[in-house]
Amino acid sequence: MTERHGHGKARHRRRRTALISGIPLALAAAGALAYGTAFGMFGQDVQPKAAAVPSSASAYPGPGRVTGDVVVHDPTMLRASDGSYLLHSTHGYLEVRTSTDRVAFSRKANAFSSPPPWWSRYSTENDPWAPDLSHHGGRYLMYYSVSTFHSNTSAIGLATSTTGKPGTWKDQGIVYSSKAGSDYNAIDPDLFVDSDGKWWLAFGSHWSGIKMIRLDPKTGKPYAGDTTRHSLASRSTAPRAVEGPTVVKRNGYYYLFASYDTCCSGTTSSYKIKVGRATKPTGPYYDRNGVAMNKDGGTVVMASHGSVIGPGGQDIMADGGKDLLVYHYYDGRDGGAPKLGLNLLKWSGGWPSAY
């Protein structure tokens, strides 16, 4: 079974139906070629030739081929004990999809059959966002958030399951919250379990940016011996759009992935995924040029290209010895519908690039 750190994503997702025109066919062809090189037939991993860091958005690879029910926001994915893939996403009491090959996805029931009573204090619609799946200590964990769009009256919840199947999730209540007047927003949770056994939760959206707190592995909730709220990434100018953190550790460095700029606006979205690295989980994180992520830094990993608009809401999944970038984007060839994006990550010179 794939043990994963967890991930974060973002807020209430509204679809626009505006069409985009003039997509260069060459870019679409380049995206298909990039997929064929990275995934091969039927989603199998194939090592590509040297993958350079893209110098412009037009150089980013197209997403790998996926089929079935792939209209999603804020996807998180892991491999279950039976070898199948579980994909959870925003809305519908947390939507659940499964796949046997990482290509064809089918919609199942929701993670929750009914909303826990506390949700209504943060969302009159009882609409949860941005789940984060992981498996630790023989059980499945799912952190998620409940909020109202454009508000930081928000809370992060935790649910656990022995199987990960829809309807088996037991809600464990609120983990962390924010309110009007807080300088942070308690959404987009991402669990990171370090090699020393310490548990950390990264989260945040807009306001003062990405935060991190320590968790107690026994409860999955804040650790009483350390209540510090660390700042990992922020932006200096309004609307301070950075959110959806994902933290992983590779080759001695901690990497913070986050989504920047405008989400949830269909083909006018400017969402993009950036990364920085640090020598400890709480930072400070710096981008490839040495700019601190707490001072507007961040190296772009994926941005709009061709008909792939506003990629973000990402997760990182380790699978078969490789890292998979899981995200949503707005499909310029389908009226801006939010779609599932999958790309492999290559690490070169201490930095990731998608292929």
C-alpha positions as CSV (number, residue, x, y, z in Angstrom):
1,M,0.0,0.0,0.0
2,T,1.2,3.5,-0.8
3,E,1.8,5.5,2.4
4,R,1.5,9.1,1.6
5,H,2.0,12.4,3.3
6,G,-1.4,13.9,2.5
7,H,-2.3,17.0,0.6
8,G,-4.2,20.2,0.3
9,K,-6.4,22.0,-2.0
10,A,-8.9,24.8,-1.9
11,R,-12.2,26.4,-1.7
12,H,-15.8,26.4,-3.1
13,R,-15.5,25.7,-6.8
14,R,-17.9,27.5,-9.2
15,R,-17.9,26.6,-12.9
16,R,-18.1,29.2,-15.6
17,T,-19.2,28.2,-19.1
18,A,-17.4,30.8,-21.2
19,L,-15.6,29.2,-24.2
20,I,-12.0,29.9,-25.2
21,S,-11.0,30.1,-28.8
22,G,-7.8,30.1,-30.8
23,I,-6.0,27.3,-28.9
24,P,-2.9,26.5,-30.9
25,L,-3.1,23.0,-32.3
26,A,0.6,22.6,-31.9
27,L,0.3,23.0,-28.2
28,A,-2.4,20.4,-27.9
29,A,-0.2,18.0,-30.0
30,A,2.8,18.8,-27.8
31,G,0.7,18.0,-24.7
32,A,-0.4,14.6,-26.2
33,L,3.3,13.8,-27.1
34,A,4.4,14.7,-23.5
35,Y,1.8,12.3,-22.1
36,G,2.8,9.5,-24.5
37,T,6.4,9.9,-23.4
38,A,5.7,10.0,-19.7
39,F,2.9,7.5,-19.2
40,G,3.2,5.2,-22.3
41,M,0.2,3.1,-23.2
42,F,-2.5,2.4,-20.6
43,G,-0.9,4.7,-18.0
44,Q,2.3,2.8,-17.5
45,D,5.3,4.8,-16.3
46,V,8.1,5.2,-18.9
47,Q,11.2,7.2,-18.1
48,P,11.5,10.1,-20.6
49,K,14.6,11.5,-22.1
50,A,16.2,14.5,-20.4
51,A,13.4,16.8,-19.1
52,A,14.4,20.4,-18.9
53,V,12.7,22.9,-16.6
54,P,10.2,24.7,-18.9
55,S,11.1,28.3,-19.6
56,S,7.6,29.3,-20.5
57,A,4.0,28.1,-19.9
58,S,3.8,26.9,-23.5
59,A,6.5,24.3,-22.6
60,Y,4.6,22.6,-19.9
61,P,3.4,19.0,-20.6
62,G,-0.2,18.2,-21.2
63,P,-1.9,16.0,-18.6
64,G,-1.8,12.3,-18.9
65,R,-4.8,10.5,-20.5
66,V,-7.7,9.9,-18.1
67,T,-11.2,8.7,-18.9
68,G,-14.6,8.3,-17.3
69,D,-15.9,10.6,-14.6
70,V,-13.0,13.1,-14.4
71,V,-14.8,16.4,-13.7
72,V,-13.2,17.3,-10.3
73,H,-11.9,20.0,-8.1
74,D,-9.1,19.7,-5.6
75,P,-8.3,16.0,-6.2
76,T,-6.4,13.9,-3.7
77,M,-5.4,10.3,-4.5
78,L,-3.8,7.3,-2.9
79,R,-3.4,3.6,-3.7
80,A,-5.5,1.3,-1.4
81,S,-4.6,-2.0,0.1
82,D,-6.3,-3.9,-2.8
83,G,-4.2,-2.0,-5.4
84,S,-6.9,0.2,-6.6
85,Y,-6.7,4.0,-6.6
86,L,-9.0,6.1,-4.4
87,L,-9.6,9.7,-5.6
88,H,-11.5,12.1,-3.4
89,S,-12.4,15.7,-4.3
90,T,-14.4,18.8,-3.3
91,H,-18.3,18.8,-3.1
92,G,-21.0,16.2,-2.6
93,Y,-20.1,15.3,1.0
94,L,-16.6,14.7,-0.6
95,E,-16.9,13.0,-3.9
96,V,-15.2,9.5,-4.4
97,R,-13.9,8.0,-7.6
98,T,-11.9,4.8,-8.1
99,S,-9.6,3.4,-10.7
100,T,-7.7,0.2,-11.3
101,D,-5.2,1.5,-13.7
102,R,-4.8,5.3,-12.9
103,V,-6.5,6.0,-16.3
104,A,-10.2,5.1,-16.2
105,F,-12.1,6.6,-13.2
106,S,-15.6,5.8,-12.1
107,R,-17.8,7.8,-9.6
108,K,-18.8,6.1,-6.4
109,A,-20.9,7.2,-3.5
110,N,-19.7,10.2,-1.3
111,A,-17.3,9.7,1.5
112,F,-20.0,10.8,3.9
113,S,-23.6,9.7,3.6
114,S,-24.7,12.8,5.6
115,P,-23.1,15.9,7.0
116,P,-21.8,16.0,10.6
117,P,-23.8,18.5,12.6
118,W,-20.8,20.9,13.1
119,W,-20.5,21.6,9.4
120,S,-23.5,24.0,9.3
121,R,-21.6,26.4,11.6
122,Y,-19.2,27.1,8.8
123,S,-21.2,26.3,5.6
124,T,-24.9,26.8,5.3
125,E,-24.7,24.5,2.2
126,N,-22.9,21.8,4.2
127,D,-20.4,21.7,1.3
128,P,-16.9,20.4,2.3
129,W,-13.8,21.2,0.3
130,A,-10.3,20.1,-0.4
131,P,-9.9,16.6,1.1
132,D,-6.5,15.2,1.9
133,L,-6.2,11.4,1.9
134,S,-3.4,9.4,3.6
135,H,-2.8,6.0,5.2
136,H,-0.9,5.7,8.5
137,G,-0.9,3.1,11.3
138,G,-3.2,0.8,9.6
139,R,-6.0,3.3,9.0
140,Y,-7.1,5.8,6.4
141,L,-7.2,9.5,7.3
142,M,-9.0,12.2,5.5
143,Y,-8.5,15.9,6.5
144,Y,-10.9,18.3,4.8
145,S,-12.3,21.8,5.2
146,V,-15.6,23.4,5.6
147,S,-16.1,27.1,4.9
148,T,-18.0,29.8,2.9
149,F,-16.5,31.3,-0.2
150,H,-14.7,34.6,0.4
151,S,-14.8,34.0,4.2
152,N,-12.3,32.8,6.7
153,T,-14.9,31.5,9.1
154,S,-13.6,28.1,8.4
155,A,-12.7,24.8,10.0
156,I,-10.5,21.8,9.2
157,G,-12.1,18.4,10.1
158,L,-10.7,14.9,10.3
159,A,-12.3,11.6,9.4
160,T,-10.9,8.0,9.7
161,S,-11.7,4.7,8.1
162,T,-10.4,1.1,8.2
163,T,-11.1,0.5,4.5
164,G,-11.3,3.9,2.9
165,K,-14.6,3.0,1.2
166,P,-17.5,5.4,0.9
167,G,-19.8,5.4,3.9
168,T,-17.2,3.9,6.2
169,W,-15.7,7.2,7.2
170,K,-16.1,8.2,10.9
171,D,-15.9,11.9,11.5
172,Q,-13.5,12.9,14.4
173,G,-14.6,16.5,14.6
174,I,-12.8,19.8,14.2
175,V,-9.0,19.9,14.1
176,Y,-8.4,23.6,13.7
177,S,-10.5,26.6,12.9
178,S,-10.4,30.3,12.0
179,K,-12.9,33.1,12.4
180,A,-13.6,36.6,11.1
181,G,-10.7,38.7,12.5
182,S,-8.2,35.8,12.2
183,D,-5.2,36.6,10.0
184,Y,-5.3,33.1,8.5
185,N,-7.9,30.8,6.9
186,A,-8.2,27.3,8.2
187,I,-8.8,25.5,4.9
188,D,-6.9,23.3,2.4
189,P,-5.3,20.9,4.9
190,D,-2.3,18.7,4.1
191,L,-0.9,16.1,6.4
192,F,2.9,15.7,6.4
193,V,4.5,12.9,8.4
194,D,8.3,13.3,8.8
195,S,10.9,10.6,8.9
196,D,11.4,11.3,12.6
197,G,7.7,10.4,13.3
198,K,6.5,14.0,13.9
199,W,3.2,14.9,12.3
200,W,2.6,18.3,10.8
201,L,-0.5,19.9,9.2
202,A,0.0,22.6,6.5
203,F,-3.0,24.7,5.5
204,G,-4.1,28.1,4.4
205,S,-5.6,30.3,1.7
206,H,-5.2,34.1,1.1
207,W,-5.1,36.3,4.2
208,S,-1.5,35.8,5.6
209,G,-0.9,32.7,3.6
210,I,0.2,29.1,4.3
211,K,0.6,28.0,7.9
212,M,1.8,24.8,9.6
213,I,1.0,23.4,13.0
214,R,2.3,20.2,14.8
215,L,-0.2,17.4,15.3
216,D,-0.3,14.6,17.9
217,P,0.0,11.2,16.0
218,K,-2.3,9.6,18.6
219,T,-5.2,11.9,17.9
220,G,-4.4,13.6,14.5
221,K,-5.2,16.9,16.3
222,P,-3.0,19.7,17.5
223,Y,0.0,18.7,19.7
224,A,-0.4,20.1,23.2
225,G,3.4,20.4,23.6
226,D,3.8,22.8,20.7
227,T,1.1,25.2,19.7
228,T,3.2,27.4,17.4
229,R,1.6,28.4,14.1
230,H,4.4,28.6,11.6
231,S,4.2,30.8,8.4
232,L,5.5,29.0,5.3
233,A,4.4,31.2,2.4
234,S,2.7,34.5,1.9
235,R,2.1,37.3,-0.6
236,S,2.6,41.0,0.1
237,T,-0.2,42.5,-2.1
238,A,-3.9,41.9,-2.4
239,P,-5.6,39.6,-2.9
240,R,-2.7,37.6,-1.5
241,A,-3.7,34.5,-3.5
242,V,-1.6,31.6,-2.3
243,E,-3.3,28.4,-1.0
244,G,-3.6,24.7,-1.1
245,P,-0.2,23.6,0.3
246,T,1.4,20.2,-0.2
247,V,4.6,19.2,1.7
248,V,6.9,16.3,0.7
249,K,10.5,15.4,1.7
250,R,12.9,14.3,-1.0
251,N,16.7,13.8,-0.8
252,G,17.1,15.7,2.4
253,Y,15.0,18.7,1.5
254,Y,11.4,19.6,2.4
255,Y,9.4,20.9,-0.6
256,L,6.3,23.1,-0.3
257,F,4.0,23.1,-3.4
258,A,1.2,25.7,-3.4
259,S,-1.4,27.1,-5.8
260,Y,-1.1,30.8,-6.7
261,D,-3.4,33.4,-8.3
262,T,-7.0,33.1,-9.4
263,C,-8.9,29.9,-9.1
264,C,-12.4,28.8,-9.9
265,S,-13.0,31.2,-12.9
266,G,-13.2,28.7,-15.7
267,T,-11.2,29.8,-18.8
268,T,-10.2,33.1,-17.1
269,S,-8.5,31.3,-14.2
270,S,-4.8,32.1,-13.7
271,Y,-4.1,29.4,-11.1
272,K,-0.6,27.9,-11.2
273,I,1.5,25.6,-9.1
274,K,4.7,26.8,-7.5
275,V,7.4,25.2,-5.3
276,G,10.1,26.1,-2.8
277,R,12.3,24.0,-0.5
278,A,13.7,24.1,3.0
279,T,15.9,22.2,5.4
280,K,13.2,21.7,8.0
281,P,9.4,21.3,7.6
282,T,8.6,24.6,9.2
283,G,10.8,26.5,6.8
284,P,12.0,29.0,5.7
285,Y,11.2,27.9,2.1
286,Y,13.1,29.4,-0.8
287,D,12.5,29.1,-4.5
288,R,15.1,28.2,-7.1
289,N,16.3,31.8,-7.3
290,G,16.7,32.1,-3.5
291,V,13.6,34.2,-2.9
292,A,11.8,33.3,0.3
293,M,8.2,32.0,-0.2
294,N,7.2,34.3,2.7
295,K,8.3,37.2,0.4
296,D,6.4,36.3,-2.8
297,G,8.8,33.6,-3.9
298,G,8.0,30.4,-5.7
299,T,9.3,28.5,-8.7
300,V,6.6,27.6,-11.2
301,V,6.0,23.9,-11.7
302,M,2.8,24.1,-13.8
303,A,0.9,27.0,-15.4
304,S,-1.7,27.6,-18.1
305,H,-0.8,26.2,-21.5
306,G,-2.9,25.6,-24.6
307,S,-6.3,24.4,-23.5
308,V,-5.1,23.5,-20.0
309,I,-6.2,26.6,-18.0
310,G,-5.4,27.4,-14.4
311,P,-3.8,24.2,-13.1
312,G,-3.8,23.9,-9.3
313,G,-5.4,22.4,-6.2
314,Q,-2.5,19.9,-6.4
315,D,-1.6,16.8,-4.5
316,I,1.6,14.7,-4.7
317,M,1.3,11.0,-4.6
318,A,4.2,8.5,-4.5
319,D,3.4,5.5,-6.6
320,G,5.6,2.7,-7.9
321,G,8.8,4.6,-7.0
322,K,7.7,7.8,-8.8
323,D,6.0,11.0,-7.8
324,L,2.6,11.8,-9.4
325,L,1.3,15.4,-9.6
326,V,-2.4,15.3,-9.1
327,Y,-4.4,18.5,-9.9
328,H,-7.4,20.1,-11.5
329,Y,-7.4,22.4,-14.5
330,Y,-10.1,24.1,-16.6
331,D,-10.5,22.6,-20.1
332,G,-10.5,25.3,-22.7
333,R,-11.9,22.7,-25.2
334,D,-14.9,21.9,-23.0
335,G,-16.3,25.3,-21.9
336,G,-13.9,25.6,-18.9
337,A,-15.1,22.4,-17.2
338,P,-12.8,21.5,-14.3
339,K,-10.9,18.3,-15.2
340,L,-8.5,15.9,-13.5
341,G,-4.8,16.4,-14.4
342,L,-2.1,13.8,-13.8
343,N,1.6,14.2,-14.6
344,L,4.7,12.5,-13.3
345,L,7.4,14.6,-11.6
346,K,11.1,14.3,-12.4
347,W,13.7,15.5,-9.8
348,S,16.9,17.0,-11.3
349,G,19.4,19.2,-9.5
350,G,17.3,19.2,-6.4
351,W,14.1,20.6,-8.1
352,P,11.0,19.0,-9.6
353,S,9.6,19.4,-13.1
354,A,6.5,17.8,-14.6
355,Y,6.6,15.5,-17.6
